[in-house]
Amino acid sequence: MRRVVCPGSFDPVTNGHLDIISRASRLYDEVVVAVLINKNKKSLFTVDERADMIAEVTEEYGNIKVDKFYGLTVDYCREQNIPVIVRGLRAVSDYEYELQMAQMNHRIAGVETLFMATNPEYAFLSSSLMKEVVKFGGDISGLVPDTVHERLVRRLKED
């Protein structure tokens, strides 16, 4: 079985994330979406909430597994016997950072990285931008799944 991991914080998942996940799901037998537990970062949604949202919006693909992890992605890959990491690239600045990470991951664990160019329709999306726009009353319809949009609006009204 050919497996790949798509790691990230996904706080929250956007249509840009889903574009990469869905495209990877056509190339691999199983895509593990690994939600990062970052103890140094204040997330809007808990890791369980983020994992639940991803599971809900990727259910239709049929070959997506959602998991949570803490630490280095390559350690997770070794533990789960996953030889490839998939990463989306939005801009040149993403490439420079991601290339360094890919080279380090290969050096320390032999894990390969597959870069996918983001669909231009989603190239400007980031989770932090989505949160900021909603916080100030902007409309992000069509940029995140509807259920994620509803949860994001509800959560930001609580704050």
Secondary structure, 3 states (H helix, E strand, C coil): CCEEEEEECCCCCCHHHHHHHHHHHHHCCEEEEEEECCCCCCCCCCHHHHHHHHHHHHHHHCCEEEEEECCCHHHHHHHHCCCEEEEEECCHHHHHHHHHHHHHHHHHHCCEEEEEECCHHHCCCCHHHHHHHHHCCCCCECCECHHHHHHHHHHHHHC
